[in-house]
């Protein structure tokens, strides 16, 4: 019983093996080009480093290849030719009969092995509908891809099979326009405090006029000597060169002796807030620039001594190049600057005075998604100055030494932050856009002279602009900052 099962299994295996032989033989047999009629045949495409079999319906006596460097040939029989592609190019294969007549001229074109390239392309980018064709000795890619990153990957792979012979006819789908919203915020704070004291004294000899003055001062200023002195005129004995707004002076007489004391105290506080929000839209891969400010004339001297004017821009400057690399991922290469005139620093020769510039700028490259934000620059500057002056020895006396000392305290802080937010945008209908001037119109003569209105409201009633016009901006609004 067991022997019968073994015999049947052996016969079944032999039958399956014999039935598979034609299939294996068919798979082993490469593509062929049959030559049925004499004359010029169709083009024979041969992949590089691969072979094609050419068959003729009549025997041939002689074969030749025009350029053996492009393709190599060998005969398998008197009707079959083996053609091997070596390098990219075109050549001609000629077949002659035993009588010397022409059987066929076959144009052989050796192209890159696109089958392997297509397989690798499907493995790397399976979701991209990229079409691959040959043109002369190069590769042509066409179709619509989802991102620039996938487009670059397909081109890089094609260049490995046909270096410098790749034609790109692909396009990138989806939104390719980027609006960049940039917020410049700067806060400047400054505190100045000073405290100083001055003491002066003098003496007069009756009948001889002022004998001279004797006094000391710990603050900036000069001493003077007068005759009789009281609290109202004590400031004449002590003078100062400082622009003190908090000065207190008192004095008294003790016979021929005169004394005066001046106390000066000052405290200044200031705060400056600067905010700018430029918005700019550009196509992916294209540069866009923006300037909100002005140009400052700066004189320059040429080699011949002639004076000419150059204009230096200042204000809020923005320049960026967006690239949509994959779906909603945006690569930003940008530079931003905030500049202004610095009136505290100037240069001139008497006839011309030129102010300096105060400038903060940054240049960077970041990558983020649609709607995400980055703080690309931040500057916190803290300047501190503390100066103390005193009269030697007298300023070191306990308690009374304060009358012979002066102190100045100054601190300034500046904080700058630049935040960028990109958005993928598409065009819209013009009716949906509203300008700042659309809500105001020129007043009539009655509105101007009778009602005293310099502008009349002009609110749209339809579309997206009408929806914005319905909003009421009255009442409390804005921000509250608490310490």
Secondary structure, 3 states (H helix, E strand, C coil): CHHHHHHHHHHHHHHHHHHHHHHHHHHHCCCEEEECCCEECCCEEEEECCEEEEEECCCCCEEEECCCCCEEEEECCCCEEEEEECCCEEEEEEEECCCCCEEEEEEEEEECCHHHHHHHHHHHCCCCCCEEEEECCEEEEEEEECCHHHHHHHHHHHHHHCCCCEEEEEEECCCCEEEEEEEEEEEEEEEEEEEEEEEEEEEEECCCEEEEECCEECCCCEECCCCCCCHHHHHHCEECCCCCCCEEEEEEEECCEEEEEEEEEEEEEEEEEEEECCEEEEECCCEEEEEEEEEEEEEEECCCCCEEEEEEEEEEEEEEEEEEEECCEEEEEEEEEEEEEEEEEEEECCCCEEEEEEEEEEEEEEEEECCCEEEEEEEEEEEEEEEEEECCCHHHCCCHHHHHEEEEEEEEEEEEEEEEEEEEECCCCHHHCCCHHHHEECCCHHHHHHCCCCCEECCCCCHHHHHHHCCCCCCCCCCCCCC
